[in-house]
Amino acid sequence: MQTLVILAHPYAKSYCRALYERVIQQLEQAGHTVDRLHLDAEDFDPVMRGADLAGYARGQSADPAVAGYQTRIDAAQQLVFIFPIWWEVMPALLKGFLDKVFTKGWAYEPARWGLKGHLTHIQRAVIITTMNTPKWAYRWLYGNAVQRALARGTLRKCGVQKVQWVALSPVSHATDSQRRTWLDQVGKLFAS
């Protein structure tokens, strides 16, 4: 299976980076073809500028990197997003990626009732997040913002039917043993 693994964390020694490396290692061991997309390392500009917005409704972007990212997603059967939750939402790096890359005409079309998604070739998307907010608080106090915005509000609207979210928390208080256990648990998601 062709898998695009997207990392949206700028710090090279972050736990998200360790998760990214483990997921890639596990996918390769299982015989998957892996496309690595480290948004910070690629100097992706997440800012939607006026020139980008001017072409957005026509499925165009002023950012020359966007077409390449769309081609990489077109080639994938599985998407994996790895990022920290900051201020209860995804980092601007990932939000900007979604804003600029998931364009009308390519990712979706307006329909009579909502949207018609075009990313139906994606068999599965896995969202792996780290955060310091306890899971219960994230759900009950903040309404599972990432689940609502990325899983349902973006991926499912764009045609991805199977979306799984793995929320690891609280990371700041996790022991080294807990972090190793999480790495193993995440790795097992991609063992076959």
N, C-alpha and C positions, 0 to 999 in steps of 0.2 A: 504494500500500500504506500502511495506517495503521501508524505506528511510534511506540512509546513509548520515549523515550530517558531513562534513569534515571542521574543523576549522584549519587554518594555521596562527595563530598569537600567539606569546609567552606571551603577556602581559595580565594578568588576568582582568585588569580594562579597557581594550580597548573597543572601540565602536564595533569592530568586535565580541568581546565576548558577548556584549549585543544583537547583531543581532543573534548570534548563539543560545543564550538562548531563544529569542523570536521565532525563527523558530522552535526549538524543542517543545516549549510550544504550538504553534499553530498546529503543526503536531499531537501532542498527543491529543489535544482537538478535532481535526478532525477525530480521530480514526486510525491514521497511526501507524505502528510499526516503532520506531525510533532507529537507531543504531548511537551512538555518537562516532565520531573519532576526538579527539583533538590531533593533531600531536605532539605538544610540550609536552603536559602532558604525552604522551606515550613514550617520549624520542626517537622519530623516528630519525634515522640518515639519513639525506638526501644525504650524500656524496656517489656518485657512485665510488667505489674503483675498483682496478684492478681485484680483485676476483669476484666482481659483474659483471663486464664487460665480464670476461672470460666465464661466463655461460649465459649471456644475449641472445645471438643468439639461444640458445637451450631452452629459456624460463625458465631459472633457475636463482636463486639469491643466493649469499653467505649470505644475510641478512635473518635470520630465520623468521623475522616478515612479509616478503613479501607474503608468502603463505597465511597467516592469513588475510591480507588485501585483497588479491584476492578473498578469500572465502567470505568475507564480501561484496565485490562488486558483486560477483556472486549471492548473496542472495537478493540484492537490485533491486527495480524496478525504483527507483528515486535516483539521486545523487544531493547533495547540497554542493557547495564549497563556503566557506566564508573566505575572506582574504583581506589584504590591498594591494594596489598597491604601491610598493616602487621602485623608480628609473624607473618608467613606466612599470614595469613587476611584476609578482608574486614573493613572497618571496622564497628564496632558499629552505625553508622547503617544500613548495608545489611542486616546480619544481623537487626537488629530489624525492618526492613521485611519481610523474608521471614517472620520469626516471627509477626508480627501480621497480615499481609495474606494469606499463603498458607494459608488456613484449611481445615479439614476440611469437606467438603460443597461448598465452592466450588472449591478447587484440586485436591482429590483426595477419594477415598473409600477406606477400608480394603477390601482384597480378600482372597480366600483366600490368595493368594501375593503379599504386598507391598501395593502401592497401585494403584488405578485412577485415572489422571490425567484431570482435566477440562479442561486447558488445550490441548487438541488443535487448537484454532483458530489457535494461534500457529505460523506457518509456519517461523519461524527466530528463534533468540535468538543474539545476539552479545555475548560478554563481553570487554571491553577493560580490561586491567589494566596498572598501572605498578608497578614494584618495583625495589629495589636489589639484591636477591639475584640472582646469575646464574641463568639458566634451568636450566642443568645441575644446580646445587645445589638449586634449588627442586624439581626432579623427583626427584633421587636421595637427597637428604638429608631433604626435607620431604614427599615423597610427593604432589606436585601437589595440595596441600590445596584450592585453589579449584576445580580440575577435579573433584575428588571431592565436595566439599560443594555447590557451586552447579550445575555442569553436570550431573553424574550424580545427586547426592544430593537435589537439589531440582527443577530444571527437567525433567529426563527423567522422574523419578518422577511429576511433575505433568502429564505428557502432551506435553511439547515434545520432538519427535523430533530436530530439527536444531539442534544447539548448537555454536557455534564460539567458541573462545577465542583471543584475541590477547594475548600476554604481552610487554610491552615492558620490557626490562631490559638492563643496569642503568641506570636513569634518572639517578641522581646523578652518574654519570661520562659521560653522553652529551653530546656537543658540540651546539652550536646546529644544525649541519648535520645531525647524526643525528636530532635532534628534528624538524626540518623533514621529513626523509625519512620518519620514522614517521608524521607527520601525513598526508603524501601517501599512504602505504601504507594507512593506516586509511580515509582518504577514499575510496579506490578500492573498498573493500569495499561501498560504498553508491552506486556510480556508476550502477547500472541498477535 
